[in-house]
Amino acid sequence: MGGFHRLHYVEWGERSNPEVVVCAHGYSGNARDFDDLARALAADARVICVDFAGRGESDWLATPVQYHFGQLLADAEALLAHAGARRVHWIGTSMGGLLGMLAAARPLSPVKRLVMNDVGAFVPLDALQAIARNLEAPARFASLAAVEAHLRATHREWGELTASQWRRLAVHGARRESDGWRLHYDPRILRLLGPLPPGLGLFFWDAWYRVACPVLLLRGERSAVFPADVARTMLAVKPAARLVQFSGCGHAPSLMADAQVDVVRNFVREGKDKATWREPRSSSFPASSWTPSPSSPRSRSSGSRPPAPSPT
């Protein structure tokens, strides 16, 4: 495990609201990918958007091999303990959706409703290879405009975004340094995606069989990461699960378009009480993931600090 490290998150809505939503980003994403969705959900719930280790404002881990799902799930458990959240709605894009499925499959899981955005119980090898190629990027960018141009290319399958949404992705997806801008994640996370061992892909069917909570599956109509036949098989296994397909996008729907936000909000809203909305708070706390069930955080929430530098 990765030992002690600081995990950052952005929180929306009232902390006293017993309805808690966790938003979990994709492999190279960050908490601010969910700003539009979180703002809408905060009318009904406390929304916690996490930066997983090595991404956004969270610390980088000592070695790239520590960025495995066991580590990220342990961090999520620490986050829920820190937040005092016993039961949560989990909304995950790509990697975040897989983490949500794995968490929901556990005994006594805190996940009471699950949204899996463009990912399923099987991820084809060629799709993983495409993700790895898509993550290749220059070490530095000369300007924020150059960062935005790069993200417009690598996130082209997200669908139609507004100019302000693209700019926001660039602002939160990059960090200013003395010699330019760099993407806001540890570049060593790419090592886990290549070269990939020979095989068909990644199988998570055992976890899917064990998920007992209500599930909403979202799929981009052109997605290669979440093939249509995988979605159909998941529904055959769990007929109570729902599938919504969005046109005009591939991997993955941005969850920024109004129609996409409405679908997720309606799923989460079922049977929930109203709460008031307020501006997001940016917080962080020291996470200890050396044990699967970490104790309460050792210190109170603190303001954002830069991630620990890479040991390379």
Phi, psi and omega in degrees: 000166188275004179070200182283132175203160184269129179249127183256147176211161176243132187242138179235153176085188183274129179295336181280350182291124181288342177278117184240131176246131174253128176251122185242123188278176178281185192303318180246017183274191177206173186301328186282356173298339186257014185306313183295315180294315182297320179300320179289318182289335184294348174292338185238348190207164167276124186245126181242116180251120190259144164264109177291159183309135180086000181232151176056228183269000179282159181294153170275146178274164189294323182224153182295333182292347179281351179274058180253168185297325178300319177296313183293324176292321177297321177296320178297320177297319178297321179297314180295322177295318178298320182279349183070029183264115181271327181224135186221154164270129182248123176243116184230133175262127175054246179306320179297328176289321176297318178298320178296319178296317179296321178293319181292336182279349183283152174299142180055037182297142175283352183279116181259339173213143188229131172244120179250110184267105174058049172203150183222196184282356174217131178242115184296149182299318182295329176291320177297320179295323177294321177298316180299316179296324183290338181274352178294132185206156174298152178292330181220150175240143183287335184206166176293329176298323177293323175298314180299318179299321178296315181292326176299327179283314185283338180252023185298334180280357179291344181102193184280118176245154177282165178299321180291327178291319176298317181295321179296320175301320180291316181300315183271347181264005182218161178232137179281131175230175187298329184251021177136212182239147173229155179295149192272050172208159178292118183297344181288347178296339179293335183296335182284347181259356180195149351287140182278145179293154179296147181157185182274330184152201180255129182252130178229025185295326179300318178294317182299320178299330186267356177287125183250346185277165174300140184229136171246120177262129176246141182218135169281136188298336181256014187290131171264343179284325179239079183299152182299325181290330175293318178299317180296320180293321177299321179290326177295324177289319181230085183299339180284343177292154180248148177232129174235128179252133180256133178277160174078013179210166177239244177256111002229158173309136188290337189059029175250335179289145184303318182295321179291317178300318181298319180299313181292317181298319180295323179293316182288327188288340186305118177075018184255155176272159179283151173217164181271156181259146170211172185299152181291149174248138178259122186223166175209161177205156179283122180259134174247114184244027177283348176231143182298337180234077185294152177284180181301151181304150183279342180218165180287167177300143180228169180291168183292142172230156180297147176300151176299140182293155176295141179286357181286000000 
